[in-house]
Amino acid sequence: MRPYAAPYLAGIGLGCVLIACFVLTGQGLGASGAFAEAASAVAPVANPWFEAYRNDGPPQTAWIVWEVAGIVLGGAISAWLAGRFRFQVARGPSLAVTPRLFAALIGGAVMGLGAVLARGCTSGQALSGGALLSTSSWVFMLAAFAGGFAAAPLVRRLWS
């Protein structure tokens, strides 16, 4: 198993991808819009929160759907090349699989609700908004990191 990429090198690579995304698509990086596009194909109910950002065609023509598909494919290829590809539930030794999956489901639902209320996801706020020097994005990033540091001691014992 090969080690993970150097974090500073990976950060530079992510910055290059973000710049390329702005140049090629005129949009920043994000993910929640892809799920809104996919959901509109299943349940085409008008959502005023996302209508201004929606694609006019079917979901498979939206650039953000292809972006998220590329994230999944790129992550799988990266894991395979590093010898880390396997199907498993990441959890601490003191946490069973079912509670871990339940916690992931609840956490994902809360993050999804937050993305709807904020009209975007953490990647869109932090990466794209931060790159544009948006004050609200920088405040969000600081609050997200502070919340993560505050919550870490509460969940650390589940992973040790």
N, C-alpha and C positions, 0 to 999 in steps of 0.2 A: 504494500500500500504506500503510495507516494504521499508526501506531506502536502498540506494545503498551500495555496499560493501565498506569497508574501503580501500582507495586507496593504502596504503602501503601493506596491505594484498593481494590485487588484483595484485600489482606489483610483489610480491614474487611468487604468483601463476603463473603469466605469465612467470617469469624467470624459474620456474620449468618446465613449458610446453616447453619452448625454449630448455632447456637442454635435456629433453626427446626426443624432435624432432631431435636434433643433434645425440643423442645416437641411437635412433631407425631407423632413415632414412638416417643419414649421411648428412642431409640437414638442413638449418635453416628455419625459418618461412617466409612466403611471401604470396602474393595473386595474383599478376598480371599474373603470369605464368598459373594459372588456367583459366583465361579468354583467354589467348593466346591458350591454349589447346582446350578450347571449340570452339573458333573461327575457329581453324584449321579443326574441324569436319564439319563446315558449309561452309567455304571457304578455301579449302586446298591449299592455295598459299604459296609457300616457302618464309619464312621471315628470311633472314640471321641473323637478330638480335637475334632471338630466336632459331634457328636451333640447336645450340650447347647445349641448355638446354631442348629441346623437348623430350617427351616420344616417344618411338618407336611404341607403340601400340595405340589403340583408346583412346580418352580423358578420358573415364571412368576408364582406368587402371592407370592413372597418379596420384601419391600420392597427388599432390598439389590440384587437383580437389576435392579429398576427404577431404583435409584439409579445403578448403573453405566451402564445404558442412557442415562440422562439426562446423565451425564458425557460420553459419546461424542457424543450429539446436540448438547449444549450447546457442546462444543468445536468441532464441525463448523460450527455456526451462527456462533459467534464468529469463527472463521477466515474464513468466507465473508463476513461483514459487514466484516471488516478487509481483505479482498482478499488474504488469505494462504492460501486453500484451494488445495492442489495435492497430487497424489500423487507422493511422492518418498521417497528414503531419505536421511535427514539424516546427513551424514558429512563428515569433513574432506577437503581436497583430496588428501592423501597416502594415503587409505584407500579401497580398492576396495569395491564394493557387497557382494560375497559375504562377505569377512571382517567387514564391518560387521554384516551380518545374522546371521552366526554368533556374533559377540560379543554381539549383542542377545539371541539365543536362549539362550546360556549364562548371561548376566546375569539374564535373566528366570527361568530355571530355578532359579538360586541364590536369587533373591528369593522365588520361590514356595516353595522348601524352607524358607527362613527364616520365611515367613509361617505355614507349617504348624507348625513347631517352636515359634514364639512364640504360636500361636493367634490370629494377627491380622497385619495388614499395617502398613506404615509409616504410612499415613494414619490408620488406626485408633489406632495407638500415639501418634503425634505429635499429631494433631488432637483426637481424642476423649479419650484419656487425659491429654494435656496440659491440655485445658480443664477436666478434673475434678481437676487438680492431683495426679495420680498420680505418686508419686516414681519408680517404675520407668519411666514414660513420659518424664519429664524426663531421667533418666539415659540412656535410649535416644536421645532427641533430641540430647543433647550428644555421645554416642558416634557417632551417625550423621553429624553435622556435622564432628566431628574426623576421622572416617574419610574423608569426602568431601574435606576440605582436604588430608589426607595423600595421597590417591590422585590428586588433580588434577594435580600436576606429572608424574606417571607417564603420564597419557593426554593431556596438553595438546598434545604434539608431533604426535599423530595428527590434531588438529583445526586445526593452523596450517599 
